[in-house]
Amino acid sequence: MAFKSKDLSVLAYANGFTLWHYTTVDTAATVDTAGYFNDAADMLRVGDMLFANVDTDGTPAGGIFYVNANASGTVDVADMTQIGGTDTD
């Protein structure tokens, strides 16, 4: 798939920092590929964080992506830090 702007929304904004939410059927590995968020380059800033729900039509996972680069229209986020873990009960 590809980035869909309709699935990116602002949760909070303060002091030049934005906390986002993003949901997608794409896997975390796809989302953290450099260039995935290029269509949002004018909105995302280095240091922003995205709470994300990924692989929503497969094996859903949730986590946080950190925008670590945005230069010349190319956005890169760090690998997703997963929230939650194995549920044994």
N, C-alpha and C positions, 0 to 999 in steps of 0.2 A: 504494500500500500504506500501511501505518501502522507505527508503532513496535511491536516485539514484545519484551517484556521477556526472553523466553527467549534472545534473541540478544545480550544485553548481559551481559558478565561482567567481573569484577574480575581484573586482572593483577597489580596491586601497590597497596599502601596504606602511606603513611607520613606522619606529621606533618600530618594533616588533608588530605592530597592523595591522590586515587585515580587510578590509570591503568587505563583500561577498554579492552576490545575489544568492537566491535560489528560484526556482519555483517548485510547486508540486500540484497534485490533492488532496493531503492529507489536512485535516483541521488543523488549528492552534493548536488545542488541541492535535492532534496526533503528530505534529512536536515537540511540547514542552515536550513530554514524555522523561524522562531520558533514554538514550541509543539510541534514534532515529538516532543520528549522529555518532554512534560508528565507522562506516566504514571510517569516516573522522577524527578520533581521532588524527592521525599523522599530520593533517593540521590545525585543529581548536585549538586556544589557548584561555585561560580565558581572557576575555576582548574584544575579537573579536565581531563584530556585523554583523548580516545578514539581509539585506533588503530581504523581502520575498513576493512572490505572492503565496497565499495558496488557496486551494479549487477551483482550476482553472476550474474544470469541474462541479462545483455546484454553490455555492454562493461565488464568488471570493472576496478576501480580501487582503489587503496589510499591511505590518507592519515591525517592527524591532524585531529581537530576539537577546538577549545578551548571549554570552557563559559565564555561571557562574561557570562551573566546568568541568574539564577534568582530570581525575585521573584513573590510571590503565586501560586505554582504554575505560572508560565510560564517555561519553560527556553528559552534561545537559545544556539546555538553559532555560532562564527565559521565562515566558509567553509572548506572542507577544504583543507589544505595537502597537495598530492599528493606521495606518495613514489614515487620512480622516475621514469622519463621514457621517451622513445622508445628502443626497442631496435632498433638498426639492423643488428645482426649476428645 
